[in-house]
Amino acid sequence: MFDILSDRTYRHLFAAQVVALLGTGLATVALGLLAYDLAGGDASMVLGTVFTIKMVAYVGIAPIAGAFADRVDRRVLLVALDVVRAAAALCLPFVTEVWQVYVLIALLQSASAAFTPTFQATIPDVLPDEARYTRALSLSRLAYDLENIASPTLAGLLLAVMSYNTLFLGTVAGFAASALLVVSVLLPSPSASAPRSILDRTTRGIRIYLATPRLRGLLGLNMAVASAGAIVLVNSVVLVRGELGLGDSALAWTMASFGAGSMIAALALPRVLDRLPDRPVMIAGAASMIAALLGIAGAITLAGLTWPLLLAVWLVIGLGFSMVLTPSGRLLRRSAHPEDRPALFAAQFALSHACWLITYPLSGWLMTAYGIVPALIVHAGLAAAGGAAALWLWPAGDPREVAHTHNNLPADHPHLTGGRHHSHPMVIDEAHPRWGSKF
């Protein structure tokens, strides 16, 4: 897996991702403690609102950013967005009111909504070979897991000797280092797509996404991920600090358990995906999260909540989380031409976070109004609905090649190389009307 780091451009981009996520992980822990200080027992509601603001920014900004990502210099765009994120994080230690947190999070996450899909769409251009790209996806998943393992661990150590507000300075340092690493390499930019209206460019990625069976299935799996993930991210601080009466460091270790599960799966997935198709692996990941949510709900009802139980369940949810998310980039890469990848990655970013937009506030509200067991059961039901939708919408066969004709395709369709009326085997993972890219 790690041999792809011999590519200098990818190595620097991966390092940029790692340092930015380390900083983001520190901010995640600090935000939970800040919310608890500002709102006490209502911290779940505050965090639910914070994450809702984040999702609104992601859903609203990402498609617009994707529409223009092939028309601007990627390196300049990514560096500028890192600077904005660093500036917003620098202000967080000085807030005294909840509304100030909301404003700064809106600014920071708007920049992230433009940064992340642009960054993700760059990697397939840097590593065009699918086997190498699959390993890059696993490394990327490992980098995200650092937010749930290394960052909380570091936060736990730092909290022993300093205030949680100091953790926000680590976030600033992470974004600044990310900007410097991006500056240090030249990034490929695909040729701009054919001239289209702003509305057409803004909606193109979502139209391709929703017309592609495997990606419609991925959307159902995104709901399963969001349902389980919201329980972990929104309610961990209340469960650890309020229900169990444990300290700040215990919260960090609880989040680290979730990240450990995700990292274990990410390390194993490259070899697993060499042998198994994406679909059964991703469905199994969703099933494990559903079982974990129902299992802990039953255990709490029968015997009450304990910290070892919470750590074990968060570990299992982390495993399933990574089993769904790590292969998703492969599906996106196969479903679009290079010039459409920024738009398609932005569509995945927006639609997946639309799921989080539902589950984040729901999780906080259910926990505040009814307690943890109803919240777990409702979110398990949402995850099960998403998994069932994936089974129905994503064909089990999903072949890579199919005989087809080019009748009725537009004149500028990339598959028209010598006339409209011919047929040949085609890799359906590329743009094709049957699979969604006729737009």
MOLINTA-V287391 format. One record per run of one state. SS is the DSSP state (A for helix, B for strand, O for the rest). FROM is the first residue (numbers start at 1). TO is the last residue. If there is no record, write none. Layout:
BEGIN
ss	from	to
SS	FROM	TO
SS	FROM	TO
END
This chain:
BEGIN
ss	from	to
O	1	1
A	2	6
O	7	7
A	8	71
O	72	73
A	74	92
O	93	97
A	98	126
O	127	129
A	130	146
O	147	149
A	150	159
O	160	163
A	164	183
O	184	197
A	198	210
O	211	212
A	213	243
O	244	247
A	248	275
O	276	277
A	278	303
O	304	306
A	307	325
O	326	327
A	328	334
O	335	337
A	338	370
O	371	371
A	372	393
O	394	400
B	401	405
O	406	422
B	423	427
O	428	432
A	433	435
O	436	439
END
